[in-house]
């Protein structure tokens, strides 16, 4: 693959991090993180779904086991504020880019509260000192760089035996010149429960069909740790110091389906960082992206061959084996091409967007 010409003009970023649920002791306006000594995490299913490249829908399902008598624990879900060319001011007390937070415990809907925590007070002496909403809002001097985060917390009565918790939320996607979008999630917070691991962990990533994205190798070592539940391929990406991609990652090209990561006795040693590198190129000869999402970024063709390449892009995405040696040679050099001799190139099974794309290059 030839090197992409990527432009770094300015950064518009809405970057924040979400965390696994952790246990807290609540006292007044203080939240004290605790290492739970008896309740274990037997199962977690973390489901991440891309909604029209506008938002991410997250569903987290847990099975906790309490070996002793019932007890109440304050459970907290942490969400850091956005930063960059965005307004980080809370909206009606809520995270400005997060909404529809719901909690269920053993199939019963629970209410929740929101604590506002100053970064410089986090975890000092093991105590998180919260601020009132008015104090937080009054202390904002730069709406593009707010220095607090949110803890969505609720009181959970853990009965003896199995307890099921489910919560959902949606957050708005955004990115930067470098990244079309990115998503971060703290996995290591789950290590604070009694077993210091998740006995049975499943992560499902559904970014949609005809999509490409990277996942940083912070909690896994090889692309084979993932199951492509559908049709697609993956390639390893080597990180380069002082570059856009500094850490090793795996890049996934999903024709159809989703990704599944499963691990028994999972003790996270790193976090989830999923991102999609923006595509910029000055010529088709440099590179053509796989993702339908980037189709409008492709430069204009400068020859009849390039025009034919663009016209046949929808079929190449699905692995069509071309009779033309010129076309086949071009697409085989792309990292995302996955040949499928059984694919017949039926135009009717393309998306409406792709049908219009073909008409454009006739």
N, C-alpha and C positions, 0 to 999 in steps of 0.2 A: 504494500500500500504506500502510495506516495504521501509525503508530508502535507498536511493541511495548512493552508494559509489562514491563520486565526488572528483576528483583530482585537486588541485590547484598548478600547477607547475610554470607557468609563465603566463603573460598576454600579448596578442597581440590584441590590440584594435584600432579600427578606429571609434571613437565616435564623432559625431557632431550633431548639432541640427538645424532644419529648423523652420521657423516661418511664421505665417500667414502674409499676406500683411498689411503693415502699411502706414500711411500718413506721409510725410516729407516735410519740406521746404528746398529747396536747395539754397545755397548761396556760390559761390566760391568752396572751397574745404571742405565745411561744409554741413552736413545733420542735420537738426534740427527736431527731432520727434515732431509731433503736434497731438493734440487731435482734430480730425475733428469735427466741430460743426454743420454741416448741412447734409452731405451725410451719409446715413445709409446703413448697410448691410442687405438686405432683405433675401438673400439666399446664402448659401455656400454649395457646394458639394465637399468633399475631398475624392479622390479615390486613394487608395494605393494598388499596385499590385506587387506581388512577381514574378520575372522573373528568373526561373530556379535556385533559391537560389544563384544567382550571382549578381543581382541588384534589386532595387526597382524603379518602375515607378510610378510617382506621377502626378496626374491631379487635379488641383484646379479650380473650376468654381464658380464665384461670380455673384450675381445680386445686384448692388448698386442703390440707389434711390437718385437723386438730386432734391430737391424741388424748388430750385431757378434757377437763370441764369447759363449758362454754365461757367465752370471754370476749370483751369488746376491744378492738384495736382501731385506732385512727389510721386509715390507709390514705396515702397521698400520691397523687400523680403530678409530676413536675413538668412545667412547660416554660421554657425560657423566652424572653421577649425578642421581637424582631429587631434587626439593626440594618443600617444602610439608608437608602433613599426611600424610606417608608415611615409612616407615622406610627410610633409605638405606643401611643396613648390608649389606655383601656377604653372600650366601648361598652357603656352600661355595666362597667365592672368586669367585663369579660376580656379575654385575650382578643386583640383586634383582628386576628387572622385565624381564630379557632372558634368553632361553634358546635351546637347540638351535642354537647357532652352529656352522656347518660350513664347511669350506673344501675346494675341489677345485682342483688345478692340472693342466691338461692331462689331465683325467679321472681323476686320482689324488687320493685323499683325503689331506689333510695334517693334521698336528696343529697346535695353536696354543698360545700362552702368553698370560697376562694380566698386563699391567703396571698398577700403581696409581700414579697421578700426582697430586701435589698441585697445585691450581690456581695457587698463588702461585709455583710453580717452573716453570710451563709456558713453554717457549720463551725462558727467560732465557739470554742468550748462545748461543742456538741449541741449547740442550741441555735435554732433558726428563729430570729426575732422578726415577727411580722409587723407590717405597717398598715394603717387604715388606708382605704381608697383615697380619701381626701389628702392624706399625707403624701401618698405616692404621686398623685396628680399634681399637688402643689410643689413637689420637688423636681418636676420635669423641667429642665432647662434647655434640653435639646431633644425634640420629639423624634429625631432620627437615631438617637443613641441613648435609649432609656436604660437605667442601670438596676433593674429589678426583674424578678421572674414570678411566676404564678405557681401555687400549689393548689390543685383541685383536690380537696380532701373530704372524706366521709367516714362516719363511724360504722364499722362492720362488726356485727355480732356473729362471731364464729361459733357455731354449734360443735358439739363433739362429733368427730368423723369428717366426712366429706363436705366441703363448702365450695359453691360455684360463684365466681364473680365475672361479670361481663360489663365492659364499658366501651362506648363508641364515641367518636368525635370526627369532625371534618375540619380540615384547614385549607386555606387558599394557597395554591401553588404560585411560586414566583421564582425568580432566578437572577441572573446577572448576564453581562456580556459573555462571560466564560461558560456559564452553565444555563441551559434552558430551564432546568428545574433541579432541585435537590431536596433530599429528605433525610433527617437525622433522628435516630432513636437510641436512647441509652439502654442497652441490654443488661449491663452489669449491675443495675440497681436490684435486679431479682436475686442477686447473691446475698442480700441482707436478710433473707428468710432463714429459717433454722437449718435447712439442709444445704444452704449456701450454693444452691444450684437449682435447675429446673429438671426434674426427673425425666420429663418427656416434653421436648420443645419442638414446635412446628412454626415455621415462618413461611407465609404464602405471600408472594409478590405478584400482583396482577396489574401490570402497567398498560394492558391492552394489546391488541393485535397489531402487527406491523410496526413494532416499536423496538428501539435499542436504548440501553442504559448501562451504566457501570455500577458495581457494588464493590466497595473497598474491602480488601482482605484483612479486616481487623479481627473478625471472630471465626473465620474459616481459612483454610490453607489452599484449597484447590477448587477449580470449577466443577470437578466431579462430586463435590459435596452437595451440589444442587441437582435437583431433578427438573428437567424441562417437561412440564406436564402439557404436552402438545407438540408443536413443530418449531424448531429453532436450533440455534447453535451458540456456542460461547467461545471466546478467545481470551487468553491471559494478556493483561496490560502491565508492563513493567513501569514502576514509578521512577521518576527522574527528579533528583534534587533541584529545587528552585525552578520548577516547571509547573504547568497547570495541573498535571497529575503527578504528585510527589510520592504517593504510596501505591504499592502494587494493588491491582484490582482485576476483576473479571468483567469483561464486557459481554452482554447478552443481546442476541438478536432474536426476537420472538416473532415468528410468522403468525402463530396462533397458539393461545393457551396462556399458562402462567408458570411461575417458578415456585418450587417447594424446597425448603431446607428443613431437614428433620435430624434431631440429635437426642439420643438418650443420655441422661446424666450430664446435661449441658451446663457447664460453668463458664459463663461468658468472660472472656479476657479482653474483649474489645467491643466497640459499638457498631451499630448499623449506619452506614453512610451510603446512600443511593443517590446517583446524580446522572444527568444527561448532558454531555458536553455539547455546546452549541456548534453548529456547522457553518463555517464560512469558507468559501473557496472562490478564486477568481477565474477558474477554468474547469470544465468538465473533466479534462485530462488528469486533474489532480485527484479528484475523488468524488463519488456520488454517495450520499448517505442512504442507509437502509430505511430509516423511519419515515413513514408517511408524513409525520409531523413536520419534517424538514423539507418537504417537497418544494415549497415555494421559495426556498433559499437557493435552489440550484441555479447557477448562472445560465445565461442564454447559450445555445449551441453555436459553434463557430464553423461547423462543417456538416456535410450531409451525414457522415458517420455519427457525429455527436447527436444529430437530430434523431437518427435511428436508435441510438442508445437510450435517449430519453423516452421515445415512444415505447420501447420494450422494457422499460424499468419495472412496471407493475408485474410483468411475467417473470423477470429475473428475481424479484423479491420472493417469489414462490418456488424458485428452483427450476424454472423452465430450461431445458437443454436445447440450445439454439443450433439450427443447421448452419447458420452463417458462422464461419470460423472467426470473423472479425468480432462479432458480438460475443460469441462464447469466450474468446480469448480475453476480451475486456472484462466481462463480469467475473470470470474465474480468478482474476487478480484481486478482486475486492474481498476484504476480510469477512464480509457477511454472506457471500454467495454460498448457497447450499443446494447442490444439484438434486433434482427429483425427476428421474426418468418417467415416472408415472403421471406427472402433471401435464395436462393436455393444453393448457393455455386458454381455457374457455373464458372469453371476454365477459360473458353474462355473470360470472361468479366474482368479478372484480367489484370494488366499491364504486359508488357513484362518482366520488372524487377522482378515482383512477380512470374511469371511463371518459370523464371530461378531459383528463390529462392526455389520454391517447388521441382524442379528437384534436387537441391543441397542436399536436406534432404531426398530424397527417399531411 
